[in-house]
Structures are given as C-alpha cells and as structure tokens.
C-alpha cells in the first residue's frame, strides 16, 4: 500500500512538473487568459491586455524603482533582500515582510492562488525558476503589468490607466505611473486618482528612485 501511495505521489509530482513547464513555454507567445486571483475575487472585471510597446516606459520604470530595482540583474530572486527581511523579522519578532521580486510576483499571480503556505511558497520558487528560464525579462514585465491587481475588479495596466486617469497605458505620465506603483502593495485600499498624503509621499519617493534607476532597456 505504501509503495502504491508513493508511486501515485511521484506520478502526480512528475505530471505537475511537466505540465507546468509546457504551460510556461506556451505562455511565451500566448497571453494568460485569467488568474486564480481573478476567479477568487472578481466575478466582474475591467481588463484589457496590451503589449509592452503600448505601455508607457514611465510605468515600467516606476514598478522597477518601487518593487524590484535589480530586476534586470537577478535571476528571479533577490537573496540580499530576503536576508535583510529575515533579519528584520527576527529582530522585531514579527512575520517576515515581503521581499518578492517582480519575477516571483508574476509567477504567483499567473500560476498560483492567493494565500500563505509553505506549499504555495515552494511552488512559487519552481514557477519563478521556469519563467526566468523560458521567458525574457521583457516578457516577464509585460505579463506582470497585465495580470496584477490595481483595484477592486481592475486587472492590468490598461484597465487601471483608463479607470484612474481616463487615458491609455501608453500615455501615462511619470507622476501617474508613480502613483499607480505606490498603490500596488494595497490596491484595494489605495486610489491613485485620489491619493492620500501618505500615497503622495510614497509617489514622490518613487519618482526620486526612478531618476536613480534610469531608463529600463530590454535586450
């Protein structure tokens, strides 16, 4: 009985590895039609996919500056930030803060469910490895900006741009991009079009960081 159970577990794991790899390869050219988070939260959605060329470079620069300034350099994981977050959690005796890269966030949003568990975190590592192996950085950024949540029922940068600023993602200004990026950690609570004092301060900081990061150039 134990051998049969182990055999089925092994087959299940192998099937998952193979299917997830094939799906990742397919998503090189096919845009993910939906995510589990979309299904979980929003029966009605505002969403419109746009290619990376139709997204303002300001928006790309803003999310790199605010979320992951080593995006172009790392291979999916920022181990220095992970170490810092672990040390902070140990020192303050609090849960570890998020230290996810854009690649990790993309993997989580596209392939996994919302929540916290060791299983989900382990799968996130696997899927991050896959997209970093098969996708270009430009593709990772394109998918990330098109699938993440920007507000209640608002998914993708085009829908967010239209909803908050009544303009296309291609026409987002530096300030508007910084405000959207500033709201991303809590998109259900923060409104880029009606920023609080905190959100304005955060956007100002992101704009300064954007100057430090400079233009984002994909190979």
C-alpha positions in Angstrom: 0.0 0.0 0.0 2.8 2.4 0.9 4.6 1.7 -2.3 1.4 2.4 -4.3 0.9 5.7 -2.4 4.4 6.8 -3.1 4.1 5.8 -6.7 1.0 7.9 -7.2 2.6 10.8 -5.4 5.7 10.5 -7.6 3.5 10.4 -10.8 1.5 13.4 -9.6 4.7 15.5 -8.9 6.2 14.5 -12.3 3.0 15.3 -14.1 2.8 18.7 -12.4 6.5 19.5 -13.3 5.9 18.5 -17.0 2.6 20.3 -17.4 3.8 23.5 -15.7 6.9 23.5 -17.9 4.8 23.1 -21.0 2.3 25.8 -19.9 5.2 28.2 -19.2 6.6 27.6 -22.7 3.1 28.1 -24.2 2.9 31.5 -22.4 5.9 32.7 -24.3 3.5 33.5 -27.1 0.0 33.0 -25.5 -1.2 35.6 -23.1 -2.5 34.1 -19.8 -6.3 34.4 -20.2 -7.0 34.6 -16.4 -5.5 34.1 -13.0 -6.8 32.3 -9.9 -7.0 35.6 -8.1 -9.3 37.0 -10.7 -11.6 34.0 -10.3 -11.4 34.1 -6.5 -12.2 37.8 -6.1 -13.9 39.4 -9.1 -16.9 38.0 -11.0 -16.9 41.3 -12.9 -13.6 42.6 -14.2 -12.1 45.5 -16.0 -9.3 44.1 -18.1 -7.6 44.7 -21.5 -4.3 43.2 -22.5 -1.7 45.5 -24.1 1.7 44.6 -25.5 4.7 46.1 -23.7 5.2 48.6 -26.6 1.8 50.0 -25.7 2.8 50.7 -22.1 4.5 53.9 -21.1 8.2 53.5 -20.2 7.3 55.6 -17.2 5.2 52.7 -15.8 7.9 50.1 -16.4 10.4 52.4 -14.7 8.1 53.1 -11.8 7.5 49.4 -10.8 11.2 48.6 -11.2 12.1 51.5 -8.9 9.4 50.7 -6.3 9.2 46.9 -6.4 12.5 45.5 -7.7 15.4 47.7 -8.7 17.6 44.8 -9.6 15.0 43.2 -11.9 17.3 43.2 -14.9 20.3 41.8 -13.0 18.9 39.0 -10.8 17.8 35.5 -12.0 14.4 35.7 -10.2 15.4 36.1 -6.5 17.0 38.9 -4.6 18.8 37.0 -1.9 20.2 40.1 -0.3 16.6 41.5 0.3 15.5 38.1 1.5 18.3 38.0 4.1 17.5 41.6 5.2 13.8 40.7 5.6 14.7 37.6 7.6 17.0 39.6 9.9 14.3 42.3 10.4 11.7 39.7 11.3 13.9 38.0 13.8 15.0 41.3 15.4 11.4 42.7 15.7 9.8 39.3 16.4 7.3 39.8 13.6 6.3 37.9 10.5 8.8 38.3 7.6 7.9 41.2 5.3 7.6 40.6 1.6 10.8 40.5 -0.3 9.4 39.2 -3.6 10.9 40.2 -6.9 8.8 41.1 -9.9 9.5 37.7 -11.3 8.2 36.0 -8.1 5.1 38.2 -8.1 4.5 37.3 -11.8 4.8 33.6 -11.1 2.5 33.8 -8.1 -0.2 35.8 -10.0 -0.1 33.7 -13.2 0.1 30.2 -11.8 -0.9 30.1 -8.2 -3.6 31.0 -5.7 -3.7 33.8 -3.2 -2.6 32.9 0.3 0.4 32.0 2.5 1.6 28.4 3.0 4.9 26.5 2.6 3.4 24.6 -0.3 2.5 27.8 -2.2 5.9 29.3 -1.5 7.7 26.2 -2.7 5.6 26.2 -5.9 6.3 29.9 -6.3 10.1 29.1 -6.3 9.6 26.5 -9.0 7.4 28.7 -11.3 9.8 31.6 -10.8 12.6 29.4 -12.0 10.6 28.4 -15.0 9.7 31.9 -16.2 13.2 33.1 -15.7 14.4 30.1 -17.7 12.0 30.4 -20.6 10.8 34.0 -20.7 12.7 37.1 -21.5 12.8 39.9 -18.9 10.7 41.9 -21.3 8.0 39.2 -21.4 8.1 38.9 -17.6 7.4 42.6 -17.3 4.7 42.5 -19.9 2.8 39.7 -18.2 3.3 41.3 -14.8 1.8 44.6 -15.8 -1.1 42.9 -17.5 -2.2 40.5 -14.8 -1.7 42.1 -11.4 -4.5 43.7 -9.4 -4.8 47.5 -9.4 -8.1 47.8 -7.6 -11.4 46.1 -7.0 -12.0 44.2 -10.2 -9.3 46.1 -12.0 -6.6 43.9 -13.6 -3.9 45.0 -16.0 -2.3 48.4 -16.5 -4.6 49.4 -19.4 -7.7 49.0 -17.3 -6.0 50.8 -14.4 -5.0 53.7 -16.6 -8.4 54.1 -18.1 -10.1 53.7 -14.7 -8.0 56.1 -12.7 -6.8 58.6 -15.3 -9.0 58.2 -18.3 -6.1 57.6 -20.7 -4.3 54.7 -22.3 -1.4 53.0 -20.6 0.9 54.3 -23.3 0.2 57.9 -22.3 0.8 57.6 -18.5 3.0 60.4 -17.2 5.8 59.9 -14.7 3.6 61.2 -11.8 0.7 59.0 -12.7 2.9 55.9 -13.0 4.5 56.6 -9.7 1.0 57.0 -8.1 -0.1 53.6 -9.5 3.1 51.9 -8.4 2.7 53.5 -4.9 -0.8 51.9 -4.6 0.2 48.4 -5.6 1.0 47.0 -2.2 -2.6 47.7 -1.2 -4.6 48.2 -4.4 -8.0 47.6 -2.7 -7.3 50.4 -0.1 -5.5 53.0 -2.2 -6.7 55.1 -5.0 -4.0 56.7 -7.4 -6.6 59.2 -8.7 -7.4 60.4 -5.2 -4.1 60.0 -3.3 -3.8 60.4 0.5 -0.9 62.3 2.0 0.9 59.0 2.5 0.3 57.9 -1.1 1.6 61.3 -2.4 4.7 60.9 -0.2 5.3 57.4 -1.5 4.8 58.5 -5.1 7.3 61.3 -4.6 9.9 58.8 -3.2 9.3 56.5 -6.2 9.8 59.4 -8.6 13.2 60.1 -7.0 14.0 56.4 -7.2 13.0 56.4 -10.9 15.7 59.1 -11.5 18.3 56.8 -9.9 17.2 53.7 -11.8 17.1 55.5 -15.2 15.5 54.2 -18.4 14.7 50.4 -18.4 16.2 48.9 -21.6 15.4 45.3 -22.5 17.8 43.3 -24.8 
